[in-house]
Amino acid sequence: MKSTFSTSLDDFSVLCLFVEGNQLQTQDNTGLVFDIPDFKSTLLYQHQGRQLLLIKSDENDLKKGGLCITEIAKHDLKNAIIIPPKSDNLTDFFIGIELGAYRFNHYFSKPSNKAPESVTIFGNTTLESLHNEALAISQGVCFTRDLVSEPSNILTPEAFKDQIVEKLKPLGVEITILDEKEILKRKMFALHGVAKGSRKPPFLVAMHWKGNDEQPLAIVGKGVCFDTGGISIKPSANMHEMKYDMGGAGCVTGLMYTLAKRKAKANVLGIVGLVENMPDGNAQNPGDVVTSMSGQTIEVLNTDAEGRLVLADALTYVQQDFKPKAIIDLATLTGAMVVALGRHYAGIFSNHDEMSAKLYQSGLATNERVWRLPIGSEYNKDIDSDIADMQNIGKGGAGSITAAQFIGRFIENSTPWIHIDIAGVTWAKSPNPYTPKGATGYGVRLLNHLIQNHFE
């Protein structure tokens, strides 16, 4: 959808306005005066030769923007202009418009659910500047949604790598690619072990946006482009959803797009480990022991607990090669997180109270909420192995915590670190005005807000 601005209402046959009580709620003085009929939520009616789409909503600005574009699409309104409501946060309203127009229609021969081809927004150059910022953020979210929505026969690890190069390199992001040969040379046997059962080779990709000269912040994402569970194969019901097991890597990639698009004054590294987990005759077996890049050994008791193996080597790589000042990793890691928090919060685990508090506040500001759960030395016995330094699953209970405890063993020198388990929030089971059923793009706005407010 193309969105443009206009400082005049004269040329438009449809006006989209927000109402509170009996009063129009407009950002600028539009000069519009008319009696407002009683209605509950939305009303479309004729007034002096034009159509008026009136909307009442108690939702936040993001959802108001999404609701506006949803109503325009539902009524198939042409030549419409959106008059922004009174708000201190119109950037979110504009993001809501853009995200409300998102559709993943790539594989329909005749898509029925279409977004408007274009909309116009009423406002001045100040609002247009806010809209440009909103575009940078929403385009990053939509890039993430596209990646997460793609089927695994299209978005292979290699195709994912190519998408990164195609979309990010022209924006000035430095790209480093480790292919299978380099992964083995670096002794990333934990990551490589996950990929052994697939005919599609693994990649590790580093994206570097150098917006200042400070020590970098590292954002690391799990990129399992399809997860069968390997030899510990998953039940067939709903296995098709495991195309979104690369949601962490999708978020990191969309975030890097947003940072580059808005020319963020931050030094940020995005690292993604891209693999496919398949039960081939060459796949690793339950009970195998692998040596990670860090030198620590891992007994693989369950090949479906593979994301933490990918993250282990990706975390060691970023610390040894780039020495970041802080690390955040994202992963669709555990079904236990969905049991604990459902689909409304992501779980976070951290060794750093201050950074966790800042991320929590960013979650409230963006409505991509997080909730902190514990880790600590008392959980070490749950992942200690009888024949290696650790095992890749716990001994019963607290599945999300023991997974985070495992990942924490690969954080060196007490580097500030947050692990975000996004298993419940990456994929929506039902739509709302700004998020479609399917890929949510969770994490891009959350981390962009954190970076914008604390790392620039």
Long-range contacts (C-beta under 8 A, 24 or more apart in sequence): 1-69, 1-98, 1-101, 1-115, 1-116, 1-117, 1-118, 1-119, 2-117, 2-118, 2-119, 3-97, 3-98, 3-118, 3-119, 3-120, 3-121, 3-131, 3-135, 4-118, 4-119, 4-120, 4-121, 5-120, 5-121, 5-122, 5-123, 5-127, 5-128, 5-131, 6-81, 6-120, 6-121, 6-122, 7-122, 7-123, 7-124, 9-81, 9-83, 9-122, 11-79, 12-50, 12-79, 12-80, 12-81, 12-120, 13-50, 13-51, 13-78, 13-79, 13-80, 14-50, 14-51, 14-52, 14-53, 14-72, 14-77, 14-78, 14-79, 14-80, 14-81, 15-50, 15-51, 15-52, 15-53, 15-80, 15-81, 15-83, 16-53, 16-55, 16-68, 16-71, 16-72, 16-77, 16-80, 16-81, 16-82, 16-83, 17-52, 17-53, 17-54, 17-55, 17-83, 18-54, 18-55, 18-56, 18-57, 18-64, 18-68, 18-83, 18-85, 19-54, 19-55, 19-56, 20-56, 25-85, 25-86, 26-83, 26-84, 26-85, 26-86, 27-83, 27-84, 27-85, 27-86, 27-87, 27-90, 27-123, 27-127, 28-122, 28-123, 28-124, 30-83, 30-122, 42-71, 44-71, 44-75, 51-77, 53-77, 53-80, 59-433, 60-92, 60-367, 61-85, 61-87, 61-89, 61-90, 61-92, 61-93, 61-96, 62-92, 62-93, 62-95, 62-96, 62-99, 62-367, 62-434, 63-96, 63-432, 63-433, 63-434, 64-93, 64-96, 65-92, 65-93, 65-94, 65-95, 65-96, 65-97, 65-98, 65-99, 65-100, 65-434, 66-96, 66-97, 66-99, 66-100, 66-432, 66-433, 66-434, 66-435, 67-96, 67-100, 67-433, 68-96, 68-97, 68-100, 69-96, 69-97, 69-100, 69-101, 69-115, 69-116, 69-119, 69-433, 70-100, 70-433, 72-116, 72-119, 73-101, 73-114, 73-115, 73-116, 77-116, 80-116, 80-119, 80-120, 81-119, 81-120, 81-121, 81-122, 82-119, 82-120, 82-121, 82-122, 83-122, 84-121, 84-122, 84-123, 84-127, 90-127, 90-130, 91-130, 91-133, 91-134, 91-137, 92-134, 94-121, 94-130, 94-131, 94-134, 94-135, 94-138, 95-134, 95-137, 95-138, 95-141, 95-434, 95-445, 96-433, 96-434, 97-121, 97-134, 98-134, 98-135, 98-138, 98-139, 98-142, 99-138, 99-141, 99-142, 99-434, 99-435, 99-441, 100-433, 100-434, 102-142, 102-145, 102-436, 103-436, 104-145, 104-146, 104-149, 104-436, 104-438, 104-439, 106-149, 106-150, 133-262, 135-261, 136-258, 136-261, 136-262, 137-258, 137-262, 137-444, 137-445, 137-448, 139-257, 139-258, 139-261, 140-254, 140-255, 140-256, 140-257, 140-258, 140-259, 140-261, 140-441, 140-444, 140-448, 141-254, 141-258, 141-441, 141-444, 141-445, 142-254, 142-441, 143-167, 143-253, 143-254, 143-257, 144-250, 144-251, 144-253, 144-254, 144-255, 144-439, 144-441, 144-443, 144-444, 145-254, 145-436, 145-438, 145-439, 145-440, 145-441, 146-439, 147-246, 147-249, 147-250, 147-253, 147-254, 147-439, 148-243, 148-244, 148-246, 148-247, 148-250, 148-426, 148-427, 148-438, 148-439, 148-441, 149-244, 149-438, 149-439, 150-243, 151-243, 152-225, 152-226, 152-243, 152-276, 155-225, 155-243, 155-246, 156-200, 156-225, 156-276, 157-195, 157-200, 157-201, 157-202, 157-203, 157-223, 157-225, 157-274, 157-275, 157-276, 158-200, 158-201, 158-203, 160-203, 160-223, 160-225, 160-246, 160-249, 160-253, 160-272, 160-274, 161-203, 161-205, 161-274, 163-253, 164-205, 164-207, 164-253, 164-272, 167-253, 167-257, 168-207, 168-253, 168-256, 168-257, 168-260, 171-257, 171-260, 171-261, 172-209, 172-260, 173-207, 173-208, 173-209, 173-256, 173-260, 174-207, 174-208, 174-209, 174-210, 175-205, 175-206, 175-207, 175-208, 176-205, 176-206, 176-208, 177-203, 177-204, 177-205, 177-206, 178-203, 178-204, 178-205, 178-206, 178-317, 179-203, 183-313, 186-293, 186-313, 186-317, 187-291, 187-293, 188-292, 188-293, 188-313, 188-316, 188-317, 189-290, 189-291, 189-292, 189-293, 189-313, 190-290, 190-291, 190-292, 190-293, 190-298, 190-309, 190-310, 190-312, 190-313, 191-273, 191-275, 191-293, 191-309, 191-310, 191-312, 191-313, 191-314, 192-313, 193-284, 193-288, 193-290, 193-300, 193-309, 194-224, 194-230, 194-275, 194-277, 194-284, 194-303, 194-306, 194-309, 194-310, 195-275, 195-276, 195-277, 196-280, 196-282, 196-283, 196-284, 197-230, 197-231, 197-277, 197-278, 197-279, 197-280, 197-281, 197-282, 197-283, 197-284, 198-275, 198-276, 198-277, 198-278, 198-280, 199-278, 199-280, 200-225, 200-276, 202-273, 202-274, 202-275, 202-276, 203-273, 203-274, 204-271, 204-272, 204-273, 204-274, 204-313, 204-314, 204-317, 205-271, 205-272, 205-274, 206-269, 206-270, 206-271, 206-317, 206-318, 206-321, 206-322, 207-252, 207-253, 207-256, 207-269, 207-270, 207-271, 207-272, 208-268, 208-269, 208-270, 209-256, 209-259, 209-260, 209-264, 209-266, 209-267, 209-268, 209-269, 209-270, 210-267, 211-259, 211-263, 211-264, 211-265, 211-266, 211-267, 211-268, 211-456, 212-265, 212-266, 212-267, 212-456, 213-267, 214-266, 214-267, 214-325, 215-267, 215-323, 215-324, 215-325, 216-267, 216-268, 216-269, 216-322, 216-324, 216-325, 217-266, 217-267, 217-268, 217-269, 217-324, 217-325, 217-326, 217-327, 217-328, 217-451, 217-455, 218-268, 218-269, 218-271, 218-318, 218-319, 218-322, 218-324, 218-326, 218-327, 218-328, 219-252, 219-255, 219-256, 219-268, 219-269, 219-270, 219-271, 219-327, 219-328, 219-329, 219-330, 219-447, 220-248, 220-252, 220-270, 220-271, 220-272, 220-273, 220-311, 220-314, 220-315, 220-318, 220-327, 220-328, 220-329, 220-330, 221-246, 221-248, 221-249, 221-250, 221-251, 221-252, 221-253, 221-270, 221-271, 221-272, 221-273, 221-329, 221-330, 221-331, 222-246, 222-247, 222-248, 222-249, 222-272, 222-273, 222-307, 222-310, 222-311, 222-329, 222-330, 222-331, 222-332, 222-333, 223-248, 223-249, 223-250, 223-272, 223-273, 223-274, 223-275, 223-310, 224-275, 224-276, 224-277, 224-306, 224-307, 224-310, 225-274, 225-275, 225-276, 226-276, 226-277, 226-278, 227-276, 227-277, 227-304, 227-306, 227-307, 228-277, 228-278, 228-279, 229-277, 229-279, 229-303, 229-304, 230-277, 230-278, 230-279, 230-283, 230-284, 230-303, 230-304, 230-306, 231-279, 231-283, 231-284, 231-285, 231-286, 231-303, 232-286, 232-302, 232-303, 232-304, 233-279, 233-304, 234-304, 241-427, 244-332, 244-426, 244-427, 244-439, 245-277, 245-307, 245-332, 246-274, 246-332, 247-330, 247-331, 247-332, 247-422, 247-426, 247-427, 247-439, 247-442, 248-272, 248-307, 248-329, 248-330, 248-331, 248-332, 248-420, 248-422, 248-443, 249-273, 249-274, 250-439, 250-441, 251-330, 251-422, 251-426, 251-441, 251-442, 251-443, 251-444, 251-447, 252-330, 254-441, 254-443, 254-444, 255-443, 255-444, 255-447, 255-448, 258-444, 258-448, 259-448, 259-451, 264-448, 264-451, 264-452, 264-456, 265-456, 266-451, 266-452, 266-455, 266-456, 267-455, 268-451, 268-455, 269-318, 269-322, 269-324, 271-314, 271-317, 271-318, 272-314, 273-310, 273-311, 273-313, 273-314, 275-306, 275-310, 277-303, 277-304, 277-306, 279-303, 289-387, 289-388, 292-316, 292-410, 293-317, 293-320, 294-410, 294-412, 296-389, 296-390, 296-409, 296-410, 297-388, 297-389, 297-390, 298-385, 298-388, 298-389, 298-390, 298-391, 298-392, 299-385, 299-386, 299-387, 299-388, 299-390, 299-391, 299-392, 300-391, 300-392, 301-391, 301-392, 301-393, 302-392, 302-393, 305-392, 305-393, 305-403, 307-331, 307-332, 307-333, 308-333, 308-392, 308-403, 308-406, 308-407, 309-392, 311-407, 311-410, 312-406, 312-407, 312-410, 315-407, 315-410, 315-411, 316-410, 316-412, 319-411, 319-412, 319-413, 319-415, 324-415, 325-415, 325-416, 326-352, 326-355, 326-415, 326-416, 326-417, 327-411, 327-415, 327-416, 327-417, 327-418, 328-359, 328-417, 328-418, 328-419, 328-420, 328-447, 329-407, 329-417, 329-418, 329-419, 329-420, 330-420, 330-422, 330-443, 331-419, 331-420, 331-421, 331-422, 331-423, 332-421, 332-422, 332-423, 332-426, 333-400, 333-403, 333-421, 333-422, 333-423, 334-399, 334-400, 334-403, 334-421, 334-423, 335-399, 335-423, 336-398, 336-399, 336-400, 336-403, 337-400, 337-421, 337-423, 337-424, 338-423, 338-424, 340-373, 340-400, 341-371, 341-424, 342-424, 343-424, 343-425, 343-428, 343-429, 344-369, 344-424, 344-425, 345-369, 345-370, 345-371, 345-424, 345-425, 346-370, 346-371, 346-420, 346-421, 346-422, 346-424, 346-425, 346-442, 346-443, 347-371, 347-372, 347-373, 347-400, 347-420, 347-421, 348-372, 348-373, 348-418, 348-419, 348-420, 348-421, 349-373, 349-374, 349-375, 349-400, 349-401, 349-404, 349-405, 349-408, 349-418, 349-419, 349-421, 350-375, 350-416, 350-417, 350-418, 350-419, 351-375, 351-408, 351-411, 351-414, 351-416, 351-417, 352-416, 352-417, 352-418, 355-416, 355-418, 356-418, 358-450, 358-453, 358-454, 359-418, 359-446, 359-450, 362-446, 362-447, 362-449, 362-450, 362-453, 363-446, 365-449, 366-445, 366-446, 366-449, 368-425, 368-442, 368-443, 368-445, 368-446, 370-420, 370-446, 373-400, 373-401, 373-404, 374-401, 375-401, 375-404, 375-405, 375-408, 376-405, 379-405, 380-405
